[in-house]
Amino acid sequence: MARVLSGIQPSGRLHIGNYFGAMRQHLALQAQNEGFYFIADYHAMTSNPSAEDLRRRSLEVAMDYIALGLDTEKTVFWRQSDVPEVTELTWILSCITPMGLLQRCTSYKDKVAQGLSPNHGLFAYPVLQAADILAYHSNLVPVGADQKQHIEVTRDIAQRFNNEYGPILTIPEDYILEDVAVVPGLDGRKMSKSYDNTIEIFEPESSVKKKIMRIQTDSTPVEDPKDPQRCGVFALLKLVAEPDEIKEWEGKYRAGGVGYGTVKKRVAELMCAYFRPYRDKRAALEKDLDAVRDVLARGAARARAVARQTLDAVRRATGLGD
């Protein structure tokens, strides 16, 4: 059984792009593996959120994950900042990380280009990410193909440490999520909070329906054939419809005679029905926040026990302490 690690930033309300693009696959992995999943609130600080926002968003992400099917008995689930051993490990790892390695990381340049302040935390982000992975002797880290560099940096740092101090850290493998869905947003671009084109997982169903009806489409007349593979509405339909229905709609697109509005209405029905059971569970969690906090506390205790052993070994090897 492999140990799978994944983290998610509490940077705002989760949307269906987060779910179909990664969360669904992460939740599926917990069935046959040992899951270590955390809320990356330290990482979220690179964008300087207010204290109130960070606390609220962290709790919201916790409720989202639990409502969507996280097994809180089997999977270790915690808030990153509740395991301080990781920040000490980050400093130790930073002392063997070459500047050139960090300067080659594309994520820093991308985020600065998106308008984030070029602070040290944003630049050194990959070292904290490496500590997150290495503290728990993670075997697999599920990522999309565009995030593979993050794991390569972690492997490089771990190998440098082991070459210098001995085989202490586990070298992780990336687990490329081959079936990652690129979920289109309301404007046709990839769904992203930065584009303000998202459909939130747990926003009211009335709002979900209104947003879906606003999705941008081309001006092809109703009676003309349409290419389903070039339509964002059809891409959303494929996420929530059964195979037979998808095939039926594909035929209607190619034959002509169907308008985008008709398809949007069906997508709205299916999308609301898909998330309705999760929505009900999420509403129940909102009424019992102490239970959510208890899940995070128990997860943090389990995570700290593992991270403490790793850090103790690292400290002995590097000569820190007695």
PEZIGI-V329573 format. One record per backbone hydrogen bond with DSSP energy under -1.0 kcal/mol. CO is the residue of the C=O (numbers start at 1). NH is the residue of the N-H. E is the energy in kcal/mol with one decimal. If there is no record, write none. Layout:
BEGIN
co=CO nh=NH e=E
co=CO nh=NH e=E
END
This chain:
BEGIN
co=2 nh=34 e=-3.0
co=3 nh=139 e=-2.1
co=3 nh=140 e=-2.3
co=4 nh=36 e=-3.0
co=6 nh=38 e=-2.1
co=8 nh=40 e=-2.3
co=9 nh=11 e=-1.6
co=14 nh=201 e=-2.2
co=15 nh=19 e=-1.7
co=16 nh=20 e=-2.6
co=17 nh=21 e=-1.8
co=18 nh=22 e=-1.5
co=18 nh=23 e=-2.5
co=19 nh=24 e=-2.9
co=20 nh=181 e=-1.0
co=22 nh=26 e=-2.4
co=23 nh=27 e=-2.7
co=24 nh=28 e=-1.6
co=25 nh=29 e=-1.6
co=28 nh=31 e=-1.1
co=34 nh=4 e=-2.4
co=35 nh=76 e=-2.6
co=36 nh=6 e=-1.9
co=37 nh=78 e=-1.4
co=38 nh=8 e=-1.9
co=39 nh=41 e=-2.0
co=39 nh=80 e=-2.7
co=40 nh=44 e=-1.5
co=43 nh=46 e=-1.7
co=44 nh=47 e=-1.5
co=45 nh=48 e=-2.0
co=50 nh=54 e=-2.5
co=51 nh=55 e=-2.2
co=52 nh=56 e=-2.3
co=53 nh=57 e=-3.0
co=54 nh=58 e=-2.1
co=55 nh=59 e=-1.8
co=56 nh=60 e=-2.2
co=57 nh=61 e=-2.6
co=58 nh=62 e=-1.9
co=59 nh=63 e=-2.2
co=60 nh=64 e=-2.5
co=61 nh=65 e=-2.6
co=62 nh=66 e=-2.2
co=63 nh=67 e=-2.7
co=64 nh=68 e=-2.1
co=65 nh=70 e=-2.1
co=66 nh=69 e=-1.3
co=70 nh=72 e=-1.1
co=71 nh=75 e=-3.0
co=76 nh=37 e=-2.8
co=78 nh=39 e=-2.4
co=79 nh=82 e=-2.3
co=80 nh=83 e=-1.8
co=83 nh=86 e=-1.7
co=84 nh=88 e=-1.4
co=85 nh=89 e=-2.2
co=86 nh=90 e=-2.0
co=87 nh=91 e=-1.6
co=88 nh=92 e=-1.9
co=89 nh=93 e=-2.7
co=90 nh=94 e=-2.3
co=91 nh=95 e=-1.1
co=93 nh=96 e=-1.6
co=98 nh=102 e=-1.2
co=99 nh=103 e=-2.5
co=100 nh=104 e=-1.2
co=102 nh=105 e=-1.3
co=106 nh=110 e=-2.6
co=107 nh=111 e=-2.5
co=108 nh=112 e=-2.2
co=109 nh=113 e=-2.2
co=110 nh=114 e=-1.2
co=111 nh=116 e=-2.2
co=112 nh=115 e=-1.6
co=117 nh=119 e=-2.5
co=119 nh=123 e=-1.8
co=120 nh=124 e=-3.1
co=124 nh=127 e=-1.7
co=124 nh=128 e=-1.2
co=125 nh=129 e=-2.4
co=126 nh=130 e=-2.0
co=127 nh=131 e=-2.3
co=128 nh=132 e=-2.4
co=129 nh=133 e=-1.7
co=130 nh=134 e=-3.0
co=131 nh=135 e=-2.3
co=133 nh=138 e=-1.6
co=134 nh=137 e=-1.3
co=139 nh=173 e=-3.1
co=140 nh=5 e=-2.3
co=141 nh=175 e=-2.0
co=143 nh=177 e=-2.4
co=144 nh=147 e=-2.1
co=145 nh=148 e=-1.1
co=147 nh=150 e=-1.3
co=148 nh=152 e=-1.9
co=149 nh=153 e=-2.3
co=150 nh=154 e=-1.8
co=151 nh=155 e=-2.6
co=152 nh=156 e=-2.2
co=153 nh=157 e=-2.5
co=154 nh=158 e=-2.6
co=155 nh=159 e=-2.5
co=156 nh=160 e=-2.1
co=157 nh=161 e=-2.3
co=158 nh=162 e=-2.8
co=159 nh=163 e=-2.4
co=160 nh=164 e=-1.5
co=161 nh=165 e=-2.9
co=162 nh=166 e=-2.1
co=166 nh=168 e=-2.2
co=173 nh=141 e=-1.7
co=175 nh=143 e=-1.9
co=176 nh=178 e=-1.3
co=177 nh=180 e=-1.4
co=183 nh=191 e=-3.2
co=185 nh=188 e=-1.5
co=186 nh=216 e=-2.7
co=189 nh=185 e=-3.9
co=192 nh=195 e=-1.1
co=192 nh=197 e=-1.2
co=197 nh=186 e=-2.0
co=199 nh=16 e=-2.5
co=204 nh=208 e=-2.1
co=205 nh=209 e=-2.5
co=206 nh=210 e=-1.8
co=207 nh=211 e=-2.4
co=208 nh=212 e=-2.4
co=209 nh=213 e=-2.0
co=211 nh=214 e=-1.0
co=212 nh=215 e=-1.3
co=221 nh=224 e=-1.2
co=222 nh=257 e=-1.9
co=227 nh=230 e=-1.5
co=228 nh=231 e=-1.3
co=231 nh=235 e=-1.7
co=232 nh=236 e=-1.7
co=233 nh=237 e=-2.1
co=234 nh=238 e=-2.2
co=237 nh=240 e=-1.0
co=237 nh=241 e=-2.2
co=242 nh=246 e=-2.3
co=243 nh=247 e=-2.3
co=244 nh=248 e=-2.0
co=245 nh=249 e=-2.6
co=246 nh=250 e=-2.3
co=247 nh=251 e=-1.9
co=248 nh=252 e=-1.8
co=249 nh=253 e=-2.4
co=250 nh=254 e=-2.1
co=251 nh=255 e=-1.9
co=252 nh=256 e=-1.8
co=253 nh=226 e=-2.8
co=259 nh=263 e=-1.4
co=260 nh=264 e=-2.7
co=261 nh=265 e=-2.0
co=262 nh=266 e=-1.6
co=263 nh=267 e=-2.5
co=264 nh=268 e=-2.6
co=265 nh=269 e=-2.0
co=266 nh=270 e=-2.5
co=267 nh=271 e=-2.9
co=268 nh=272 e=-2.1
co=269 nh=273 e=-2.1
co=270 nh=274 e=-2.4
co=271 nh=275 e=-1.7
co=272 nh=276 e=-1.0
co=275 nh=279 e=-2.7
co=276 nh=280 e=-2.1
co=277 nh=281 e=-1.6
co=278 nh=282 e=-2.5
co=279 nh=283 e=-2.2
co=280 nh=284 e=-1.6
co=281 nh=285 e=-2.0
co=282 nh=286 e=-1.8
co=285 nh=288 e=-1.9
co=288 nh=292 e=-1.1
co=289 nh=293 e=-2.6
co=290 nh=294 e=-2.1
co=291 nh=295 e=-1.9
co=292 nh=296 e=-2.0
co=293 nh=297 e=-2.4
co=294 nh=298 e=-2.6
co=295 nh=299 e=-2.2
co=296 nh=300 e=-2.5
co=297 nh=301 e=-2.0
co=298 nh=302 e=-1.8
co=299 nh=303 e=-2.6
co=300 nh=304 e=-2.9
co=301 nh=305 e=-1.6
co=302 nh=306 e=-1.2
co=303 nh=307 e=-2.6
co=304 nh=308 e=-2.9
co=305 nh=309 e=-1.2
co=306 nh=310 e=-1.9
co=307 nh=311 e=-2.8
co=308 nh=312 e=-2.6
co=309 nh=313 e=-1.9
co=310 nh=314 e=-2.2
co=311 nh=315 e=-3.0
co=312 nh=316 e=-2.3
co=313 nh=317 e=-2.2
co=314 nh=318 e=-2.0
co=315 nh=319 e=-1.1
co=315 nh=320 e=-2.0
END
